[in-house]
Amino acid sequence: MILTVTLNAAVDRTVVVPNLTLGHRHRAPENLTLAGGKGINVARGLKALGVPVLATGLAGGRNRDAIRDGLSEAAIPFDFVEIKGQSRTSTAIIDPTSGTQTEINEYGPRVLPEEAEEFARRFNFLLEYATAVVFAGSLPRDMEESFLARLIQDARGRELTTVVDSTPTVLRAALKANPSLVSPNQHEAESVVGFDFIEREDFPRGVRRLVELGAGRACITSPEGHSYLTLDGESVLAAHAPRVEPRSTIGSGDAYLAGLLAGLLHRELDPLEAIRLAAGCAAANAEMLGAGVFDPRRAEELAREVEVEILEGGTERDAV
């Protein structure tokens, strides 16, 4: 069972607004509300792929019920610790006319020290049933990054696979705890490794740098549908997802991570096939509204179209 941790859970609302113009009144012909936060999004993708999963984290206020109801409707098992603060709301505005998307994300609640400790106790109990743990998303305001590093160390102490996909400041702290895998997007990775990815060879250089900083393995996704995953030594897999007609790319990174973990940990695919599945899930997510929402059959279909090559020292070895 894969345990996903969402310490800053949210109610995610997506609205479609054609010809969005600031300062004007609009009607939204389509909208979608889901339980959200990156860990929950990953859990949704894992569930779609048939992977046993349990979602945990912190949730409070009126939004707590909406988050719990959303997980129940998606048939995702969960065990959240209740807090006094109000869980955040995140809003995405999709303009299909211009092809733009606008995200408005609240910071989230303050978590009391005793609430954090209660979660740590619950977390360690849940570790008894897990084979892997995914720590995904931002932290609530004023929560120290060291708290997440502590949780990673608890999971590593039980020899579990640990995966981190978070903001740059949190990721830097997490790398000191030596997680098994980190999965930032391009912007996050650039911030952590300290250089911009301008040339193609900067991406394999970046994933190797993340390993040098403490990760067992690293992958990076780019807005253009490219992704890079470290293998052994200097080798890096480079994948290019097929072109699709996107509705919204929000959550495609979460769908990618769900596909990667489903391939590597659940189906025990070799990394080349796992990265294909990951890229297929990300592309399928882009065709739909909602983070971590995709048709698994469509994801498998797109995965067969993913182009993968092996890079060594930034150069192409072979294409497959």
C-alpha positions as CSV (number, residue, x, y, z in Angstrom):
1,M,0.0,0.0,0.0
2,I,1.3,3.5,-0.9
3,L,0.6,6.1,1.7
4,T,0.3,9.7,0.4
5,V,0.8,12.6,2.8
6,T,-0.9,16.0,2.2
7,L,-0.1,18.3,5.1
8,N,-1.8,21.3,3.3
9,A,-4.9,19.7,1.9
10,A,-7.4,21.9,0.0
11,V,-10.7,22.1,-1.7
12,D,-9.8,22.5,-5.4
13,R,-12.2,24.3,-7.6
14,T,-11.8,24.6,-11.3
15,V,-14.0,26.9,-13.4
16,V,-14.1,27.3,-17.1
17,V,-14.5,30.9,-18.2
18,P,-14.3,31.6,-22.0
19,N,-12.8,35.0,-23.0
20,L,-11.8,35.9,-19.4
21,T,-11.3,39.6,-19.0
22,L,-10.2,41.1,-15.7
23,G,-12.7,43.6,-14.2
24,H,-15.7,42.1,-16.0
25,R,-18.5,39.8,-14.9
26,H,-18.5,36.3,-16.4
27,R,-20.5,33.1,-16.3
28,A,-18.8,29.8,-16.0
29,P,-20.4,27.2,-18.2
30,E,-18.5,24.4,-16.5
31,N,-16.9,23.8,-13.1
32,L,-15.5,21.0,-11.0
33,T,-14.8,20.7,-7.2
34,L,-12.4,18.1,-5.9
35,A,-10.5,17.2,-2.7
36,G,-7.1,18.5,-3.5
37,G,-3.5,19.1,-2.5
38,K,-0.7,17.3,-4.4
39,G,-0.7,14.2,-2.2
40,I,-4.4,13.7,-2.7
41,N,-4.0,14.3,-6.4
42,V,-1.3,11.6,-6.5
43,A,-3.6,9.3,-4.5
44,R,-6.4,9.9,-7.1
45,G,-4.1,8.9,-9.9
46,L,-2.9,5.8,-8.1
47,K,-6.4,4.8,-7.4
48,A,-7.3,5.1,-11.1
49,L,-4.4,2.8,-11.9
50,G,-5.5,0.2,-9.5
51,V,-2.8,0.7,-6.9
52,P,-3.7,0.2,-3.2
53,V,-3.4,3.6,-1.6
54,L,-4.3,5.5,1.6
55,A,-4.4,9.3,1.9
56,T,-3.4,11.0,5.1
57,G,-2.7,14.6,6.2
58,L,-4.3,17.5,8.0
59,A,-7.7,19.0,7.4
60,G,-9.8,21.4,9.3
61,G,-12.8,23.8,9.3
62,R,-15.7,23.6,7.0
63,N,-13.4,22.5,4.2
64,R,-12.5,19.4,6.2
65,D,-15.9,17.9,5.4
66,A,-15.6,18.8,1.8
67,I,-12.2,17.1,1.6
68,R,-13.4,14.0,3.3
69,D,-16.5,13.8,1.1
70,G,-14.4,14.2,-2.0
71,L,-12.2,11.4,-1.0
72,S,-15.2,9.2,-0.2
73,E,-16.8,9.9,-3.6
74,A,-13.5,8.9,-5.3
75,A,-13.4,5.7,-3.2
76,I,-9.9,6.7,-1.9
77,P,-9.3,5.4,1.7
78,F,-8.2,8.1,4.0
79,D,-7.2,8.9,7.6
80,F,-6.8,12.6,8.2
81,V,-6.0,14.4,11.5
82,E,-8.5,17.2,12.3
83,I,-7.1,20.6,13.0
84,K,-8.7,23.8,14.3
85,G,-7.6,25.9,11.4
86,Q,-9.5,26.2,8.1
87,S,-8.1,24.2,5.3
88,R,-7.5,26.2,2.2
89,T,-9.3,26.6,-1.1
90,S,-7.5,26.6,-4.4
91,T,-9.1,28.0,-7.5
92,A,-8.1,27.4,-11.2
93,I,-9.7,29.5,-13.9
94,I,-9.4,27.9,-17.4
95,D,-10.0,30.1,-20.5
96,P,-10.4,27.7,-23.4
97,T,-10.5,30.6,-25.9
98,S,-7.0,31.9,-25.1
99,G,-5.7,28.6,-23.8
100,T,-4.6,30.2,-20.6
101,Q,-5.0,29.0,-17.0
102,T,-4.9,31.0,-13.8
103,E,-4.3,29.5,-10.4
104,I,-5.1,31.2,-7.1
105,N,-3.8,29.2,-4.1
106,E,-4.3,30.2,-0.5
107,Y,-1.5,29.7,1.9
108,G,-3.4,27.3,4.2
109,P,-4.0,27.2,8.0
110,R,-1.7,27.5,10.9
111,V,-1.1,24.2,12.6
112,L,-0.8,24.0,16.4
113,P,2.2,22.2,17.8
114,E,0.0,19.6,19.5
115,E,-1.8,19.0,16.2
116,A,1.5,18.4,14.4
117,E,2.5,15.9,17.1
118,E,-0.8,14.1,16.8
119,F,-0.2,13.7,13.1
120,A,3.3,12.4,13.7
121,R,1.8,9.7,16.0
122,R,-0.9,8.8,13.5
123,F,1.6,8.8,10.7
124,N,3.9,6.3,12.5
125,F,1.0,4.0,13.1
126,L,0.0,4.1,9.4
127,L,3.6,3.3,8.4
128,E,3.0,-0.3,9.6
129,Y,0.8,-0.9,6.6
130,A,2.7,1.0,4.0
131,T,5.4,-0.1,1.4
132,A,6.0,3.5,0.2
133,V,5.3,7.0,1.3
134,V,4.7,10.0,-0.9
135,F,5.1,13.5,0.7
136,A,3.6,15.9,-1.8
137,G,2.6,19.6,-1.8
138,S,3.3,22.7,0.3
139,L,3.4,23.0,4.0
140,P,0.8,24.9,6.0
141,R,2.0,28.4,7.0
142,D,4.6,28.6,9.8
143,M,5.2,24.8,9.8
144,E,8.9,24.1,9.9
145,E,10.5,22.2,7.0
146,S,12.3,20.1,9.6
147,F,8.9,18.5,10.5
148,L,8.7,16.9,7.1
149,A,12.3,15.8,7.2
150,R,11.5,14.1,10.5
151,L,8.7,12.2,8.9
152,I,10.9,11.1,6.0
153,Q,13.4,9.8,8.5
154,D,10.7,7.9,10.3
155,A,9.7,6.2,7.1
156,R,13.3,5.5,6.1
157,G,13.8,4.0,9.5
158,R,11.3,1.3,8.5
159,E,13.1,0.8,5.2
160,L,10.2,2.2,3.2
161,T,10.4,3.9,-0.2
162,T,10.1,7.7,0.4
163,V,9.1,10.1,-2.4
164,V,9.0,13.9,-2.2
165,D,7.3,16.4,-4.5
166,S,7.2,19.8,-2.9
167,T,8.1,23.5,-3.0
168,P,11.8,24.4,-3.4
169,T,12.4,25.4,0.3
170,V,10.7,22.2,1.5
171,L,12.6,20.1,-1.1
172,R,15.9,21.4,0.0
173,A,15.2,20.4,3.6
174,A,13.9,17.0,2.5
175,L,17.0,16.2,0.5
176,K,19.0,16.3,3.7
177,A,16.9,13.3,4.9
178,N,17.9,11.3,1.7
179,P,14.5,10.4,0.2
180,S,14.4,7.5,-2.3
181,L,13.0,9.7,-5.1
182,V,12.3,13.4,-5.6
183,S,10.0,14.6,-8.4
184,P,10.1,18.4,-8.9
185,N,8.9,20.3,-12.0
186,Q,11.4,22.4,-14.0
187,H,10.9,25.6,-12.0
188,E,11.2,23.9,-8.7
189,A,14.3,22.0,-9.7
190,E,16.0,25.1,-11.1
191,S,15.5,26.8,-7.7
192,V,17.0,23.9,-5.8
193,V,20.0,23.1,-8.0
194,G,20.9,26.8,-8.5
195,F,20.9,27.1,-12.3
196,D,18.4,27.6,-15.1
197,F,17.7,24.8,-17.6
198,I,18.3,26.6,-20.9
199,E,20.0,23.9,-23.0
200,R,18.7,20.3,-23.3
201,E,21.8,19.0,-21.4
202,D,20.9,21.1,-18.4
203,F,18.0,18.7,-17.6
204,P,20.1,15.6,-17.1
205,R,22.7,17.7,-15.3
206,G,19.9,18.9,-13.0
207,V,18.6,15.4,-12.1
208,R,22.1,14.3,-11.4
209,R,22.6,17.3,-9.1
210,L,19.5,16.4,-7.2
211,V,21.0,12.9,-6.5
212,E,24.3,14.6,-5.4
213,L,22.2,16.7,-3.0
214,G,20.8,13.6,-1.3
215,A,18.1,11.9,-3.4
216,G,18.4,8.2,-4.2
217,R,16.7,8.9,-7.6
218,A,15.3,12.0,-9.2
219,C,13.0,13.0,-12.0
220,I,12.2,16.4,-13.5
221,T,9.2,17.3,-15.7
222,S,9.1,20.3,-18.0
223,P,6.0,22.3,-19.3
224,E,6.7,21.1,-22.8
225,G,6.0,17.4,-21.9
226,H,9.6,16.3,-21.5
227,S,10.7,14.4,-18.4
228,Y,14.0,13.1,-17.2
229,L,14.7,10.2,-14.7
230,T,18.0,9.1,-13.3
231,L,19.1,5.5,-13.8
232,D,22.3,4.0,-12.4
233,G,25.5,6.0,-12.6
234,E,25.5,8.7,-15.2
235,S,22.6,7.4,-17.3
236,V,19.4,9.4,-17.5
237,L,16.1,8.4,-19.2
238,A,14.6,11.2,-21.3
239,A,10.9,10.9,-22.3
240,H,8.8,13.0,-24.6
241,A,5.0,12.7,-24.2
242,P,2.8,12.7,-27.3
243,R,1.0,15.8,-28.3
244,V,-2.6,16.1,-27.1
245,E,-5.3,18.7,-27.2
246,P,-5.0,20.1,-23.6
247,R,-7.9,21.3,-21.6
248,S,-5.8,22.0,-18.5
249,T,-2.3,20.9,-17.5
250,I,-3.0,21.6,-13.8
251,G,-2.2,18.4,-11.9
252,S,-0.3,16.7,-14.8
253,G,2.8,16.5,-12.7
254,D,0.8,14.7,-10.0
255,A,-0.6,12.3,-12.6
256,Y,3.0,11.8,-13.9
257,L,4.2,10.8,-10.4
258,A,1.2,8.5,-9.9
259,G,2.1,6.7,-13.1
260,L,5.8,6.5,-12.3
261,L,5.1,5.0,-8.9
262,A,2.5,2.6,-10.3
263,G,5.0,1.4,-12.8
264,L,8.1,1.1,-10.6
265,L,6.5,-0.1,-7.3
266,H,3.2,-1.8,-8.1
267,R,3.7,-3.3,-11.6
268,E,7.5,-3.6,-11.1
269,L,8.2,-2.4,-14.6
270,D,11.6,-1.5,-15.7
271,P,12.3,2.3,-15.6
272,L,11.9,2.7,-19.3
273,E,8.4,1.3,-19.3
274,A,7.6,3.1,-16.0
275,I,8.5,6.5,-17.4
276,R,6.3,5.8,-20.5
277,L,3.4,5.1,-18.2
278,A,4.1,8.3,-16.2
279,A,4.2,10.4,-19.3
280,G,1.0,8.8,-20.7
281,C,-0.8,9.6,-17.4
282,A,0.4,13.2,-17.5
283,A,-0.8,13.6,-21.1
284,A,-4.2,12.0,-20.3
285,N,-4.6,14.3,-17.4
286,A,-4.0,17.3,-19.6
287,E,-7.0,16.3,-21.7
288,M,-9.4,16.6,-18.7
289,L,-10.3,19.0,-16.0
290,G,-9.1,18.2,-12.5
291,A,-5.7,17.5,-11.0
292,G,-4.8,13.8,-11.1
293,V,-7.9,13.1,-13.1
294,F,-7.5,10.8,-16.2
295,D,-8.9,7.8,-18.0
296,P,-6.5,5.0,-17.2
297,R,-7.2,3.3,-20.6
298,R,-6.4,6.6,-22.4
299,A,-3.2,6.9,-20.3
300,E,-2.1,3.4,-21.4
301,E,-2.9,4.3,-25.0
302,L,-0.8,7.4,-24.8
303,A,2.0,5.6,-23.0
304,R,2.6,3.5,-26.1
305,E,3.3,6.7,-28.1
306,V,5.9,8.1,-25.6
307,E,9.4,8.4,-27.1
308,V,12.2,7.5,-24.7
309,E,16.0,7.7,-25.1
310,I,18.9,7.0,-22.8
311,L,21.4,9.8,-22.1
312,E,24.9,9.4,-20.8
313,G,26.8,12.5,-19.8
314,G,24.1,14.6,-21.6
315,T,24.5,12.7,-24.9
316,E,22.1,10.3,-26.6
317,R,23.0,6.7,-26.4
318,D,20.0,5.1,-28.2
319,A,16.4,5.9,-28.9
320,V,13.6,3.5,-28.2
